[in-house]
């Protein structure tokens, strides 16, 4: 099972959700460290249905199709959780651009750094708020990691020469 499928199964432990609700929940819950796009969600849902890990739920608002986790889906998610650690590749388009920022003009580089700083400064406020409000010790640890990650990116941006 890939990580995106596992992310969706994990979210569906909270109850039935539509594809758009899953996209929103993924962004809210783990968008600071694991991105899930709308296209990924809608690509995974039919595969999870055909594998018997999900079943259709009651239609949601505006007749949106909802998905319910099956017992097979719970078992598959549990197996995935226990499958052991895997190498976590960092996949950041911003970091990749910064790696090659020497090929940009000074103005282009300044624009890239400024846009990154603006985005990550806003993300820092959101991740700090999420970390402060989290009571579950596992989610709190992950929220604190998200804050540290955002701070690290801001430190990286500060290290880029003008």
C-alpha positions in Angstrom: 0.0 0.0 0.0 1.4 3.4 -0.9 1.5 6.3 1.6 -1.3 8.2 0.0 -3.7 5.2 0.3 -2.6 4.8 3.9 -3.3 8.5 4.6 -6.8 8.2 3.2 -7.5 5.0 5.2 -6.2 6.7 8.3 -8.5 9.7 7.8 -11.5 7.4 7.2 -11.1 6.0 10.7 -12.8 9.2 11.8 -15.9 8.4 9.8 -17.3 8.5 6.2 -16.0 11.3 4.0 -16.3 12.4 0.4 -13.3 12.9 -1.8 -13.4 16.6 -1.3 -13.7 16.2 2.5 -10.7 13.9 2.3 -8.6 16.4 0.4 -9.5 19.1 3.0 -8.9 16.8 6.0 -5.5 15.7 4.5 -4.4 19.4 4.1 -5.6 20.2 7.6 -4.1 17.2 9.3 -0.8 16.6 7.7 -0.3 19.2 5.0 2.8 20.6 6.7 4.7 17.4 6.2 2.8 15.2 3.7 1.0 16.6 0.7 -2.0 14.9 -0.9 -3.4 16.4 -4.0 -7.0 16.2 -5.2 -5.9 14.1 -8.2 -4.1 11.6 -5.9 -7.2 11.3 -3.8 -9.5 10.7 -6.7 -7.0 8.2 -8.3 -6.7 6.2 -5.0 -10.4 6.0 -4.1 -11.5 3.6 -6.9 -8.5 1.4 -6.2 -9.3 1.2 -2.5 -13.0 0.4 -3.4 -12.0 -2.3 -5.8 -9.6 -3.8 -3.2 -12.5 -4.0 -0.8 -10.8 -1.6 1.7 -13.6 1.0 1.3 -17.3 0.8 0.5 -19.7 3.5 -0.8 -21.4 5.4 2.0 -24.6 7.4 2.0 -24.5 10.4 -0.5 -23.3 13.5 1.2 -24.1 17.2 0.5 -25.0 17.8 -3.2 -25.1 14.1 -3.7 -21.3 13.7 -3.2 -20.2 10.1 -2.9 -18.9 9.2 0.5 -16.6 6.4 1.4 -16.6 4.1 4.5 -13.7 2.1 5.8 -14.4 -1.6 5.8 -13.0 -4.1 8.3 -10.5 -5.2 5.5 -9.5 -1.5 5.2 -8.9 -1.3 9.0 -6.8 -4.5 8.9 -4.8 -3.2 5.8 -4.2 0.1 7.5 -3.1 -1.7 10.7 -0.6 -3.8 8.7 0.7 -0.7 7.0 1.3 1.0 10.4 3.2 -2.1 11.7 5.2 -2.5 8.5 8.1 -0.8 9.9 10.0 2.4 9.2 10.8 3.4 5.6 13.2 6.0 4.3 11.4 9.3 4.2 12.4 11.2 1.1 12.1 14.9 1.2 10.3 16.0 -1.9 10.2 19.8 -1.9 10.0 21.8 -5.1 11.2 24.9 -3.1 14.3 23.1 -1.8 15.0 21.8 -5.3 14.8 25.3 -6.7 17.0 26.7 -4.0 19.6 24.0 -4.8 19.8 25.5 -8.3 19.2 29.1 -7.3 22.8 30.0 -8.4 21.5 29.7 -12.0 18.9 32.5 -11.4 19.5 36.2 -11.7 19.8 38.1 -8.4 16.3 39.5 -8.9 14.8 36.1 -9.7 16.6 34.6 -6.6 15.3 37.4 -4.4 11.8 36.8 -5.7 12.0 33.0 -5.0 13.3 33.6 -1.5 10.8 36.3 -0.7 7.9 34.1 -2.0 9.1 31.1 0.0 9.6 33.2 3.1 6.1 34.6 2.8 4.5 31.2 2.4 6.5 29.6 5.2 6.0 32.5 7.6 2.2 32.1 7.1 2.6 28.3 7.5 4.6 28.8 10.8 1.7 30.7 12.3 -0.7 27.9 11.4 1.5 25.1 12.5 2.2 26.8 15.9 -1.6 27.3 16.4 -2.2 23.6 15.6 0.6 22.5 17.9 -0.7 24.6 20.8 -4.2 23.2 20.4 -3.3 19.5 20.1 -4.0 17.2 23.1 -3.3 13.8 21.7 0.4 13.1 22.5 1.1 11.5 19.1 -0.5 14.3 17.1 1.2 16.8 19.4 4.6 15.3 18.6 3.8 15.5 14.9 2.5 19.0 15.2 5.7 20.0 17.0 7.7 18.4 14.2 5.8 20.4 11.7 6.7 23.6 13.5 10.4 22.6 13.6 10.3 21.7 9.9 8.8 25.1 8.9 11.4 26.8 11.1 14.2 24.8 9.3 12.9 25.9 5.9 12.9 29.5 7.0 16.4 29.1 8.3 17.4 27.7 4.9 15.8 30.7 3.2 17.8 33.0 5.4 21.0 31.2 4.4 20.5 31.9 0.7 22.9 34.7 -0.3 21.4 37.8 -1.9 
